[in-house]
Structure formats: C-alpha cells, structure tokens
Amino acid sequence: MTRSEFLEIIKNNINKNDYHLALVNGGQNPEFSYSIGLTEKLGYELIIAGGFISIKDNESIFRYVYEQLQSGSTVDSKW
C-alpha cells in the first residue's frame, strides 16, 4: 500500500465515522489505539491504552467513549 492510498483510507474513515482508529500492537504490551481526526470536532484526540480482547471489541469501546463525549455525557464504567 502506498502512502497516498493509506492517507485516502484515513480521510475516508474520518468522513464516514468522524475519526480514523489506529491500532498499535507490535507484540509489546500494553497495546493501544488512538484516533486521528477528532481534534477539529472535540479539540483533542482519544487514546485507549492497554491490551484489548479483539479489534472489534476495541472499536466498540472506542465508539462508545466517542459517542458519550460527543453527547456531552460523562463516560460511565460500561467496560
């Protein structure tokens, strides 16, 4: 994949979901994920540190946190 193709994926995800979620799990712990593109909307990016069970679970947690912040609610301890 070229750099321009990768940047296009990021732009498409931001347009579709308001952010792109980057996962980092190079075999070292803790694994983490971070957003790209939320600074314009929230004024900051989000980071989830620590291992996660699956990519799908991590995406669900991330989306939940984002939706809570977007609505102005506090994030409860659902997870």
PDB file with SEQRES, HELIX, SHEET and CRYST1 records, atoms N, CA, C and O in Angstrom:
SEQRES   1 A   79  MET THR ARG SER GLU PHE LEU GLU ILE ILE LYS ASN ASN          
SEQRES   2 A   79  ILE ASN LYS ASN ASP TYR HIS LEU ALA LEU VAL ASN GLY          
SEQRES   3 A   79  GLY GLN ASN PRO GLU PHE SER TYR SER ILE GLY LEU THR          
SEQRES   4 A   79  GLU LYS LEU GLY TYR GLU LEU ILE ILE ALA GLY GLY PHE          
SEQRES   5 A   79  ILE SER ILE LYS ASP ASN GLU SER ILE PHE ARG TYR VAL          
SEQRES   6 A   79  TYR GLU GLN LEU GLN SER GLY SER THR VAL ASP SER LYS          
SEQRES   7 A   79  TRP                                                          
HELIX    1 AA1 ARG A    3  ASN A   17  1                                  15    
HELIX    2 AA2 THR A   39  LEU A   42  1                                   4    
HELIX    3 AA3 ILE A   55  SER A   71  1                                  17    
SHEET    1 AA1 3 HIS A  20  VAL A  24  0                                        
SHEET    2 AA1 3 PHE A  32  ILE A  36 -1                                        
SHEET    3 AA1 3 ILE A  47  ALA A  49 -1                                        
CRYST1    1.000    1.000    1.000  90.00  90.00  90.00 P 1           1          
ATOM      1  N   MET A   1       0.848  -1.172   0.000  1.00  0.00           N  
ATOM      2  CA  MET A   1       0.000   0.000   0.000  1.00  0.00           C  
ATOM      3  C   MET A   1       0.894   1.236   0.000  1.00  0.00           C  
ATOM      4  O   MET A   1       1.867   1.315   0.751  1.00  0.00           O  
ATOM      5  N   THR A   2       0.554   2.184  -0.841  1.00  0.00           N  
ATOM      6  CA  THR A   2       1.339   3.415  -0.910  1.00  0.00           C  
ATOM      7  C   THR A   2       0.895   4.388   0.176  1.00  0.00           C  
ATOM      8  O   THR A   2      -0.172   4.235   0.770  1.00  0.00           O  
ATOM      9  N   ARG A   3       1.715   5.367   0.418  1.00  0.00           N  
ATOM     10  CA  ARG A   3       1.403   6.407   1.401  1.00  0.00           C  
ATOM     11  C   ARG A   3       0.102   7.122   1.027  1.00  0.00           C  
ATOM     12  O   ARG A   3      -0.743   7.362   1.889  1.00  0.00           O  
ATOM     13  N   SER A   4      -0.059   7.460  -0.245  1.00  0.00           N  
ATOM     14  CA  SER A   4      -1.270   8.172  -0.668  1.00  0.00           C  
ATOM     15  C   SER A   4      -2.519   7.299  -0.513  1.00  0.00           C  
ATOM     16  O   SER A   4      -3.586   7.812  -0.178  1.00  0.00           O  
ATOM     17  N   GLU A   5      -2.403   6.003  -0.749  1.00  0.00           N  
ATOM     18  CA  GLU A   5      -3.534   5.093  -0.539  1.00  0.00           C  
ATOM     19  C   GLU A   5      -3.903   5.021   0.946  1.00  0.00           C  
ATOM     20  O   GLU A   5      -5.080   5.022   1.307  1.00  0.00           O  
ATOM     21  N   PHE A   6      -2.875   4.957   1.798  1.00  0.00           N  
ATOM     22  CA  PHE A   6      -3.109   4.915   3.238  1.00  0.00           C  
ATOM     23  C   PHE A   6      -3.775   6.205   3.714  1.00  0.00           C  
ATOM     24  O   PHE A   6      -4.709   6.161   4.514  1.00  0.00           O  
ATOM     25  N   LEU A   7      -3.303   7.346   3.232  1.00  0.00           N  
ATOM     26  CA  LEU A   7      -3.902   8.627   3.600  1.00  0.00           C  
ATOM     27  C   LEU A   7      -5.349   8.723   3.116  1.00  0.00           C  
ATOM     28  O   LEU A   7      -6.189   9.320   3.789  1.00  0.00           O  
ATOM     29  N   GLU A   8      -5.637   8.148   1.974  1.00  0.00           N  
ATOM     30  CA  GLU A   8      -7.004   8.137   1.452  1.00  0.00           C  
ATOM     31  C   GLU A   8      -7.923   7.308   2.354  1.00  0.00           C  
ATOM     32  O   GLU A   8      -9.068   7.695   2.590  1.00  0.00           O  
ATOM     33  N   ILE A   9      -7.437   6.186   2.855  1.00  0.00           N  
ATOM     34  CA  ILE A   9      -8.212   5.364   3.795  1.00  0.00           C  
ATOM     35  C   ILE A   9      -8.508   6.169   5.059  1.00  0.00           C  
ATOM     36  O   ILE A   9      -9.634   6.154   5.556  1.00  0.00           O  
ATOM     37  N   ILE A  10      -7.512   6.864   5.571  1.00  0.00           N  
ATOM     38  CA  ILE A  10      -7.700   7.684   6.772  1.00  0.00           C  
ATOM     39  C   ILE A  10      -8.756   8.760   6.509  1.00  0.00           C  
ATOM     40  O   ILE A  10      -9.664   8.946   7.319  1.00  0.00           O  
ATOM     41  N   LYS A  11      -8.642   9.465   5.387  1.00  0.00           N  
ATOM     42  CA  LYS A  11      -9.616  10.513   5.046  1.00  0.00           C  
ATOM     43  C   LYS A  11     -11.025   9.941   4.915  1.00  0.00           C  
ATOM     44  O   LYS A  11     -11.985  10.540   5.400  1.00  0.00           O  
ATOM     45  N   ASN A  12     -11.153   8.798   4.271  1.00  0.00           N  
ATOM     46  CA  ASN A  12     -12.473   8.168   4.109  1.00  0.00           C  
ATOM     47  C   ASN A  12     -13.078   7.785   5.454  1.00  0.00           C  
ATOM     48  O   ASN A  12     -14.272   7.982   5.679  1.00  0.00           O  
ATOM     49  N   ASN A  13     -12.258   7.237   6.348  1.00  0.00           N  
ATOM     50  CA  ASN A  13     -12.752   6.870   7.680  1.00  0.00           C  
ATOM     51  C   ASN A  13     -13.187   8.107   8.471  1.00  0.00           C  
ATOM     52  O   ASN A  13     -14.196   8.074   9.176  1.00  0.00           O  
ATOM     53  N   ILE A  14     -12.426   9.190   8.352  1.00  0.00           N  
ATOM     54  CA  ILE A  14     -12.796  10.430   9.045  1.00  0.00           C  
ATOM     55  C   ILE A  14     -14.118  10.955   8.494  1.00  0.00           C  
ATOM     56  O   ILE A  14     -14.981  11.386   9.259  1.00  0.00           O  
ATOM     57  N   ASN A  15     -14.280  10.922   7.189  1.00  0.00           N  
ATOM     58  CA  ASN A  15     -15.542  11.386   6.587  1.00  0.00           C  
ATOM     59  C   ASN A  15     -16.723  10.515   6.995  1.00  0.00           C  
ATOM     60  O   ASN A  15     -17.825  11.022   7.208  1.00  0.00           O  
ATOM     61  N   LYS A  16     -16.502   9.218   7.106  1.00  0.00           N  
ATOM     62  CA  LYS A  16     -17.582   8.274   7.434  1.00  0.00           C  
ATOM     63  C   LYS A  16     -17.888   8.231   8.933  1.00  0.00           C  
ATOM     64  O   LYS A  16     -19.054   8.234   9.326  1.00  0.00           O  
ATOM     65  N   ASN A  17     -16.843   8.191   9.773  1.00  0.00           N  
ATOM     66  CA  ASN A  17     -17.004   7.943  11.215  1.00  0.00           C  
ATOM     67  C   ASN A  17     -16.620   9.108  12.107  1.00  0.00           C  
ATOM     68  O   ASN A  17     -16.742   9.004  13.328  1.00  0.00           O  
ATOM     69  N   ASP A  18     -16.161  10.208  11.544  1.00  0.00           N  
ATOM     70  CA  ASP A  18     -15.627  11.371  12.274  1.00  0.00           C  
ATOM     71  C   ASP A  18     -14.194  11.165  12.740  1.00  0.00           C  
ATOM     72  O   ASP A  18     -13.568  12.116  13.209  1.00  0.00           O  
ATOM     73  N   TYR A  19     -13.660   9.969  12.629  1.00  0.00           N  
ATOM     74  CA  TYR A  19     -12.281   9.703  13.027  1.00  0.00           C  
ATOM     75  C   TYR A  19     -11.780   8.439  12.338  1.00  0.00           C  
ATOM     76  O   TYR A  19     -12.556   7.639  11.815  1.00  0.00           O  
ATOM     77  N   HIS A  20     -10.468   8.286  12.355  1.00  0.00           N  
ATOM     78  CA  HIS A  20      -9.822   7.037  11.932  1.00  0.00           C  
ATOM     79  C   HIS A  20      -9.227   6.439  13.194  1.00  0.00           C  
ATOM     80  O   HIS A  20      -8.611   7.151  13.987  1.00  0.00           O  
ATOM     81  N   LEU A  21      -9.400   5.161  13.385  1.00  0.00           N  
ATOM     82  CA  LEU A  21      -8.864   4.481  14.562  1.00  0.00           C  
ATOM     83  C   LEU A  21      -7.611   3.725  14.179  1.00  0.00           C  
ATOM     84  O   LEU A  21      -7.652   2.829  13.335  1.00  0.00           O  
ATOM     85  N   ALA A  22      -6.500   4.081  14.796  1.00  0.00           N  
ATOM     86  CA  ALA A  22      -5.224   3.411  14.547  1.00  0.00           C  
ATOM     87  C   ALA A  22      -4.940   2.457  15.697  1.00  0.00           C  
ATOM     88  O   ALA A  22      -5.013   2.848  16.863  1.00  0.00           O  
ATOM     89  N   LEU A  23      -4.618   1.213  15.377  1.00  0.00           N  
ATOM     90  CA  LEU A  23      -4.312   0.192  16.376  1.00  0.00           C  
ATOM     91  C   LEU A  23      -2.820  -0.089  16.367  1.00  0.00           C  
ATOM     92  O   LEU A  23      -2.214  -0.245  15.307  1.00  0.00           O  
ATOM     93  N   VAL A  24      -2.233  -0.152  17.547  1.00  0.00           N  
ATOM     94  CA  VAL A  24      -0.804  -0.431  17.676  1.00  0.00           C  
ATOM     95  C   VAL A  24      -0.645  -1.663  18.557  1.00  0.00           C  
ATOM     96  O   VAL A  24      -0.978  -1.633  19.742  1.00  0.00           O  
ATOM     97  N   ASN A  25      -0.140  -2.735  17.980  1.00  0.00           N  
ATOM     98  CA  ASN A  25       0.069  -3.955  18.766  1.00  0.00           C  
ATOM     99  C   ASN A  25       1.254  -4.726  18.209  1.00  0.00           C  
ATOM    100  O   ASN A  25       1.112  -5.867  17.770  1.00  0.00           O  
ATOM    101  N   GLY A  26       2.400  -4.110  18.230  1.00  0.00           N  
ATOM    102  CA  GLY A  26       3.601  -4.715  17.663  1.00  0.00           C  
ATOM    103  C   GLY A  26       4.200  -5.819  18.502  1.00  0.00           C  
ATOM    104  O   GLY A  26       5.408  -6.048  18.433  1.00  0.00           O  
ATOM    105  N   GLY A  27       3.407  -6.506  19.286  1.00  0.00           N  
ATOM    106  CA  GLY A  27       3.909  -7.596  20.105  1.00  0.00           C  
ATOM    107  C   GLY A  27       4.371  -7.150  21.473  1.00  0.00           C  
ATOM    108  O   GLY A  27       4.715  -7.978  22.317  1.00  0.00           O  
ATOM    109  N   GLN A  28       4.382  -5.860  21.698  1.00  0.00           N  
ATOM    110  CA  GLN A  28       4.775  -5.344  23.003  1.00  0.00           C  
ATOM    111  C   GLN A  28       3.522  -4.939  23.759  1.00  0.00           C  
ATOM    112  O   GLN A  28       2.524  -4.540  23.160  1.00  0.00           O  
ATOM    113  N   ASN A  29       3.581  -5.044  25.059  1.00  0.00           N  
ATOM    114  CA  ASN A  29       2.462  -4.626  25.884  1.00  0.00           C  
ATOM    115  C   ASN A  29       2.805  -3.332  26.579  1.00  0.00           C  
ATOM    116  O   ASN A  29       3.981  -3.132  26.882  1.00  0.00           O  
ATOM    117  N   PRO A  30       1.890  -2.447  26.854  1.00  0.00           N  
ATOM    118  CA  PRO A  30       0.487  -2.606  26.503  1.00  0.00           C  
ATOM    119  C   PRO A  30       0.226  -2.207  25.060  1.00  0.00           C  
ATOM    120  O   PRO A  30       0.912  -1.349  24.505  1.00  0.00           O  
ATOM    121  N   GLU A  31      -0.752  -2.828  24.472  1.00  0.00           N  
ATOM    122  CA  GLU A  31      -1.231  -2.420  23.162  1.00  0.00           C  
ATOM    123  C   GLU A  31      -2.038  -1.137  23.353  1.00  0.00           C  
ATOM    124  O   GLU A  31      -2.484  -0.843  24.462  1.00  0.00           O  
ATOM    125  N   PHE A  32      -2.226  -0.383  22.288  1.00  0.00           N  
ATOM    126  CA  PHE A  32      -3.043   0.811  22.411  1.00  0.00           C  
ATOM    127  C   PHE A  32      -3.632   1.180  21.054  1.00  0.00           C  
ATOM    128  O   PHE A  32      -3.209   0.687  20.009  1.00  0.00           O  
ATOM    129  N   SER A  33      -4.616   2.060  21.111  1.00  0.00           N  
ATOM    130  CA  SER A  33      -5.220   2.591  19.901  1.00  0.00           C  
ATOM    131  C   SER A  33      -5.407   4.086  20.091  1.00  0.00           C  
ATOM    132  O   SER A  33      -5.490   4.581  21.215  1.00  0.00           O  
ATOM    133  N   TYR A  34      -5.471   4.794  18.973  1.00  0.00           N  
ATOM    134  CA  TYR A  34      -5.653   6.237  19.055  1.00  0.00           C  
ATOM    135  C   TYR A  34      -6.431   6.725  17.842  1.00  0.00           C  
ATOM    136  O   TYR A  34      -6.437   6.096  16.784  1.00  0.00           O  
ATOM    137  N   SER A  35      -7.081   7.857  18.028  1.00  0.00           N  
ATOM    138  CA  SER A  35      -7.871   8.440  16.956  1.00  0.00           C  
ATOM    139  C   SER A  35      -7.017   9.391  16.130  1.00  0.00           C  
ATOM    140  O   SER A  35      -6.015   9.931  16.596  1.00  0.00           O  
ATOM    141  N   ILE A  36      -7.444   9.573  14.904  1.00  0.00           N  
ATOM    142  CA  ILE A  36      -6.907  10.600  14.023  1.00  0.00           C  
ATOM    143  C   ILE A  36      -8.123  11.340  13.485  1.00  0.00           C  
ATOM    144  O   ILE A  36      -9.027  10.719  12.926  1.00  0.00           O  
ATOM    145  N   GLY A  37      -8.157  12.648  13.646  1.00  0.00           N  
ATOM    146  CA  GLY A  37      -9.219  13.446  13.063  1.00  0.00           C  
ATOM    147  C   GLY A  37     -10.223  14.049  14.030  1.00  0.00           C  
ATOM    148  O   GLY A  37     -11.127  14.761  13.594  1.00  0.00           O  
ATOM    149  N   LEU A  38     -10.100  13.792  15.329  1.00  0.00           N  
ATOM    150  CA  LEU A  38     -11.076  14.328  16.277  1.00  0.00           C  
ATOM    151  C   LEU A  38     -10.733  15.716  16.805  1.00  0.00           C  
ATOM    152  O   LEU A  38     -11.575  16.377  17.412  1.00  0.00           O  
ATOM    153  N   THR A  39      -9.511  16.153  16.577  1.00  0.00           N  
ATOM    154  CA  THR A  39      -9.112  17.458  17.102  1.00  0.00           C  
ATOM    155  C   THR A  39     -10.065  18.550  16.633  1.00  0.00           C  
ATOM    156  O   THR A  39     -10.434  19.424  17.417  1.00  0.00           O  
ATOM    157  N   GLU A  40     -10.467  18.513  15.366  1.00  0.00           N  
ATOM    158  CA  GLU A  40     -11.370  19.526  14.842  1.00  0.00           C  
ATOM    159  C   GLU A  40     -12.746  19.468  15.495  1.00  0.00           C  
ATOM    160  O   GLU A  40     -13.396  20.501  15.660  1.00  0.00           O  
ATOM    161  N   LYS A  41     -13.190  18.288  15.861  1.00  0.00           N  
ATOM    162  CA  LYS A  41     -14.534  18.101  16.412  1.00  0.00           C  
ATOM    163  C   LYS A  41     -14.570  18.245  17.937  1.00  0.00           C  
ATOM    164  O   LYS A  41     -15.450  18.919  18.473  1.00  0.00           O  
ATOM    165  N   LEU A  42     -13.622  17.616  18.636  1.00  0.00           N  
ATOM    166  CA  LEU A  42     -13.615  17.612  20.097  1.00  0.00           C  
ATOM    167  C   LEU A  42     -12.556  18.528  20.707  1.00  0.00           C  
ATOM    168  O   LEU A  42     -12.661  18.918  21.870  1.00  0.00           O  
ATOM    169  N   GLY A  43     -11.547  18.867  19.924  1.00  0.00           N  
ATOM    170  CA  GLY A  43     -10.448  19.672  20.443  1.00  0.00           C  
ATOM    171  C   GLY A  43      -9.277  18.830  20.929  1.00  0.00           C  
ATOM    172  O   GLY A  43      -8.293  19.365  21.438  1.00  0.00           O  
ATOM    173  N   TYR A  44      -9.381  17.524  20.775  1.00  0.00           N  
ATOM    174  CA  TYR A  44      -8.329  16.598  21.188  1.00  0.00           C  
ATOM    175  C   TYR A  44      -8.545  15.252  20.515  1.00  0.00           C  
ATOM    176  O   TYR A  44      -9.601  15.006  19.932  1.00  0.00           O  
ATOM    177  N   GLU A  45      -7.561  14.397  20.596  1.00  0.00           N  
ATOM    178  CA  GLU A  45      -7.657  13.023  20.106  1.00  0.00           C  
ATOM    179  C   GLU A  45      -7.865  12.099  21.298  1.00  0.00           C  
ATOM    180  O   GLU A  45      -7.634  12.493  22.441  1.00  0.00           O  
ATOM    181  N   LEU A  46      -8.296  10.883  21.037  1.00  0.00           N  
ATOM    182  CA  LEU A  46      -8.524   9.888  22.089  1.00  0.00           C  
ATOM    183  C   LEU A  46      -7.488   8.781  21.997  1.00  0.00           C  
ATOM    184  O   LEU A  46      -7.046   8.421  20.906  1.00  0.00           O  
ATOM    185  N   ILE A  47      -7.108   8.248  23.136  1.00  0.00           N  
ATOM    186  CA  ILE A  47      -6.177   7.121  23.216  1.00  0.00           C  
ATOM    187  C   ILE A  47      -6.764   6.103  24.183  1.00  0.00           C  
ATOM    188  O   ILE A  47      -7.226   6.458  25.268  1.00  0.00           O  
ATOM    189  N   ILE A  48      -6.744   4.842  23.783  1.00  0.00           N  
ATOM    190  CA  ILE A  48      -7.098   3.755  24.697  1.00  0.00           C  
ATOM    191  C   ILE A  48      -5.837   2.932  24.886  1.00  0.00           C  
ATOM    192  O   ILE A  48      -5.321   2.349  23.933  1.00  0.00           O  
ATOM    193  N   ALA A  49      -5.345   2.886  26.104  1.00  0.00           N  
ATOM    194  CA  ALA A  49      -4.123   2.153  26.409  1.00  0.00           C  
ATOM    195  C   ALA A  49      -4.462   0.832  27.071  1.00  0.00           C  
ATOM    196  O   ALA A  49      -5.481   0.709  27.750  1.00  0.00           O  
ATOM    197  N   GLY A  50      -3.606  -0.147  26.871  1.00  0.00           N  
ATOM    198  CA  GLY A  50      -3.807  -1.461  27.461  1.00  0.00           C  
ATOM    199  C   GLY A  50      -4.266  -2.452  26.422  1.00  0.00           C  
ATOM    200  O   GLY A  50      -4.760  -2.073  25.360  1.00  0.00           O  
ATOM    201  N   GLY A  51      -4.105  -3.693  26.723  1.00  0.00           N  
ATOM    202  CA  GLY A  51      -4.485  -4.746  25.784  1.00  0.00           C  
ATOM    203  C   GLY A  51      -5.977  -4.789  25.556  1.00  0.00           C  
ATOM    204  O   GLY A  51      -6.754  -4.349  26.403  1.00  0.00           O  
ATOM    205  N   PHE A  52      -6.374  -5.308  24.434  1.00  0.00           N  
ATOM    206  CA  PHE A  52      -7.786  -5.465  24.145  1.00  0.00           C  
ATOM    207  C   PHE A  52      -8.025  -6.873  23.635  1.00  0.00           C  
ATOM    208  O   PHE A  52      -7.142  -7.490  23.040  1.00  0.00           O  
ATOM    209  N   ILE A  53      -9.218  -7.368  23.873  1.00  0.00           N  
ATOM    210  CA  ILE A  53      -9.557  -8.746  23.545  1.00  0.00           C  
ATOM    211  C   ILE A  53      -9.527  -8.971  22.042  1.00  0.00           C  
ATOM    212  O   ILE A  53      -8.957  -9.953  21.567  1.00  0.00           O  
ATOM    213  N   SER A  54     -10.137  -8.065  21.299  1.00  0.00           N  
ATOM    214  CA  SER A  54     -10.164  -8.179  19.853  1.00  0.00           C  
ATOM    215  C   SER A  54     -10.248  -6.781  19.247  1.00  0.00           C  
ATOM    216  O   SER A  54     -10.571  -5.814  19.938  1.00  0.00           O  
ATOM    217  N   ILE A  55      -9.961  -6.685  17.979  1.00  0.00           N  
ATOM    218  CA  ILE A  55     -10.071  -5.400  17.295  1.00  0.00           C  
ATOM    219  C   ILE A  55     -11.522  -4.918  17.351  1.00  0.00           C  
ATOM    220  O   ILE A  55     -11.774  -3.734  17.576  1.00  0.00           O  
ATOM    221  N   LYS A  56     -12.458  -5.815  17.151  1.00  0.00           N  
ATOM    222  CA  LYS A  56     -13.876  -5.448  17.188  1.00  0.00           C  
ATOM    223  C   LYS A  56     -14.265  -4.892  18.552  1.00  0.00           C  
ATOM    224  O   LYS A  56     -14.971  -3.886  18.628  1.00  0.00           O  
ATOM    225  N   ASP A  57     -13.815  -5.534  19.635  1.00  0.00           N  
ATOM    226  CA  ASP A  57     -14.105  -5.031  20.978  1.00  0.00           C  
ATOM    227  C   ASP A  57     -13.483  -3.656  21.188  1.00  0.00           C  
ATOM    228  O   ASP A  57     -14.116  -2.768  21.759  1.00  0.00           O  
ATOM    229  N   ASN A  58     -12.260  -3.479  20.735  1.00  0.00           N  
ATOM    230  CA  ASN A  58     -11.590  -2.195  20.872  1.00  0.00           C  
ATOM    231  C   ASN A  58     -12.356  -1.110  20.113  1.00  0.00           C  
ATOM    232  O   ASN A  58     -12.538  -0.006  20.625  1.00  0.00           O  
ATOM    233  N   GLU A  59     -12.800  -1.420  18.904  1.00  0.00           N  
ATOM    234  CA  GLU A  59     -13.566  -0.454  18.121  1.00  0.00           C  
ATOM    235  C   GLU A  59     -14.879  -0.107  18.805  1.00  0.00           C  
ATOM    236  O   GLU A  59     -15.303   1.048  18.777  1.00  0.00           O  
ATOM    237  N   SER A  60     -15.529  -1.091  19.421  1.00  0.00           N  
ATOM    238  CA  SER A  60     -16.787  -0.852  20.141  1.00  0.00           C  
ATOM    239  C   SER A  60     -16.565   0.050  21.348  1.00  0.00           C  
ATOM    240  O   SER A  60     -17.344   0.973  21.585  1.00  0.00           O  
ATOM    241  N   ILE A  61     -15.522  -0.206  22.100  1.00  0.00           N  
ATOM    242  CA  ILE A  61     -15.201   0.619  23.265  1.00  0.00           C  
ATOM    243  C   ILE A  61     -14.897   2.040  22.825  1.00  0.00           C  
ATOM    244  O   ILE A  61     -15.385   3.004  23.413  1.00  0.00           O  
ATOM    245  N   PHE A  62     -14.086   2.156  21.783  1.00  0.00           N  
ATOM    246  CA  PHE A  62     -13.706   3.472  21.278  1.00  0.00           C  
ATOM    247  C   PHE A  62     -14.940   4.248  20.828  1.00  0.00           C  
ATOM    248  O   PHE A  62     -15.087   5.425  21.156  1.00  0.00           O  
ATOM    249  N   ARG A  63     -15.820   3.600  20.084  1.00  0.00           N  
ATOM    250  CA  ARG A  63     -17.028   4.261  19.579  1.00  0.00           C  
ATOM    251  C   ARG A  63     -17.920   4.701  20.737  1.00  0.00           C  
ATOM    252  O   ARG A  63     -18.482   5.796  20.709  1.00  0.00           O  
ATOM    253  N   TYR A  64     -18.052   3.846  21.755  1.00  0.00           N  
ATOM    254  CA  TYR A  64     -18.863   4.185  22.927  1.00  0.00           C  
ATOM    255  C   TYR A  64     -18.321   5.436  23.615  1.00  0.00           C  
ATOM    256  O   TYR A  64     -19.083   6.351  23.929  1.00  0.00           O  
ATOM    257  N   VAL A  65     -17.015   5.479  23.849  1.00  0.00           N  
ATOM    258  CA  VAL A  65     -16.399   6.631  24.500  1.00  0.00           C  
ATOM    259  C   VAL A  65     -16.615   7.884  23.651  1.00  0.00           C  
ATOM    260  O   VAL A  65     -16.981   8.938  24.172  1.00  0.00           O  
ATOM    261  N   TYR A  66     -16.390   7.766  22.352  1.00  0.00           N  
ATOM    262  CA  TYR A  66     -16.580   8.911  21.456  1.00  0.00           C  
ATOM    263  C   TYR A  66     -18.027   9.409  21.510  1.00  0.00           C  
ATOM    264  O   TYR A  66     -18.253  10.613  21.632  1.00  0.00           O  
ATOM    265  N   GLU A  67     -18.993   8.522  21.424  1.00  0.00           N  
ATOM    266  CA  GLU A  67     -20.396   8.930  21.444  1.00  0.00           C  
ATOM    267  C   GLU A  67     -20.770   9.600  22.765  1.00  0.00           C  
ATOM    268  O   GLU A  67     -21.536  10.563  22.771  1.00  0.00           O  
ATOM    269  N   GLN A  68     -20.242   9.106  23.874  1.00  0.00           N  
ATOM    270  CA  GLN A  68     -20.507   9.731  25.175  1.00  0.00           C  
ATOM    271  C   GLN A  68     -19.936  11.139  25.216  1.00  0.00           C  
ATOM    272  O   GLN A  68     -20.607  12.068  25.667  1.00  0.00           O  
ATOM    273  N   LEU A  69     -18.712  11.306  24.753  1.00  0.00           N  
ATOM    274  CA  LEU A  69     -18.090  12.627  24.734  1.00  0.00           C  
ATOM    275  C   LEU A  69     -18.820  13.567  23.776  1.00  0.00           C  
ATOM    276  O   LEU A  69     -19.010  14.745  24.078  1.00  0.00           O  
ATOM    277  N   GLN A  70     -19.219  13.047  22.641  1.00  0.00           N  
ATOM    278  CA  GLN A  70     -19.926  13.836  21.625  1.00  0.00           C  
ATOM    279  C   GLN A  70     -21.260  14.352  22.169  1.00  0.00           C  
ATOM    280  O   GLN A  70     -21.665  15.472  21.859  1.00  0.00           O  
ATOM    281  N   SER A  71     -21.934  13.547  22.968  1.00  0.00           N  
ATOM    282  CA  SER A  71     -23.241  13.937  23.500  1.00  0.00           C  
ATOM    283  C   SER A  71     -23.123  14.828  24.733  1.00  0.00           C  
ATOM    284  O   SER A  71     -24.127  15.346  25.220  1.00  0.00           O  
ATOM    285  N   GLY A  72     -21.917  15.007  25.236  1.00  0.00           N  
ATOM    286  CA  GLY A  72     -21.719  15.829  26.420  1.00  0.00           C  
ATOM    287  C   GLY A  72     -21.867  15.057  27.717  1.00  0.00           C  
ATOM    288  O   GLY A  72     -21.766  15.631  28.801  1.00  0.00           O  
ATOM    289  N   SER A  73     -22.105  13.762  27.612  1.00  0.00           N  
ATOM    290  CA  SER A  73     -22.244  12.921  28.807  1.00  0.00           C  
ATOM    291  C   SER A  73     -20.869  12.553  29.347  1.00  0.00           C  
ATOM    292  O   SER A  73     -19.858  12.635  28.650  1.00  0.00           O  
ATOM    293  N   THR A  74     -20.867  12.150  30.592  1.00  0.00           N  
ATOM    294  CA  THR A  74     -19.648  11.582  31.141  1.00  0.00           C  
ATOM    295  C   THR A  74     -19.580  10.117  30.701  1.00  0.00           C  
ATOM    296  O   THR A  74     -20.602   9.510  30.381  1.00  0.00           O  
ATOM    297  N   VAL A  75     -18.398   9.570  30.689  1.00  0.00           N  
ATOM    298  CA  VAL A  75     -18.222   8.183  30.298  1.00  0.00           C  
ATOM    299  C   VAL A  75     -18.399   7.324  31.537  1.00  0.00           C  
ATOM    300  O   VAL A  75     -17.635   7.445  32.495  1.00  0.00           O  
ATOM    301  N   ASP A  76     -19.406   6.454  31.524  1.00  0.00           N  
ATOM    302  CA  ASP A  76     -19.608   5.574  32.675  1.00  0.00           C  
ATOM    303  C   ASP A  76     -18.726   4.328  32.531  1.00  0.00           C  
ATOM    304  O   ASP A  76     -18.015   4.165  31.540  1.00  0.00           O  
ATOM    305  N   SER A  77     -18.786   3.485  33.508  1.00  0.00           N  
ATOM    306  CA  SER A  77     -17.907   2.312  33.535  1.00  0.00           C  
ATOM    307  C   SER A  77     -18.565   1.096  32.902  1.00  0.00           C  
ATOM    308  O   SER A  77     -18.592   0.020  33.500  1.00  0.00           O  
ATOM    309  N   LYS A  78     -19.091   1.259  31.709  1.00  0.00           N  
ATOM    310  CA  LYS A  78     -19.707   0.135  30.997  1.00  0.00           C  
ATOM    311  C   LYS A  78     -18.701  -0.995  30.792  1.00  0.00           C  
ATOM    312  O   LYS A  78     -19.061  -2.169  30.870  1.00  0.00           O  
ATOM    313  N   TRP A  79     -17.456  -0.649  30.535  1.00  0.00           N  
ATOM    314  CA  TRP A  79     -16.438  -1.671  30.321  1.00  0.00           C  
ATOM    315  C   TRP A  79     -15.532  -1.719  31.490  1.00  0.00           C  
ATOM    316  O   TRP A  79     -14.597  -2.519  31.513  1.00  0.00           O  
TER     317      TRP A  79                                                      
END                                                                             
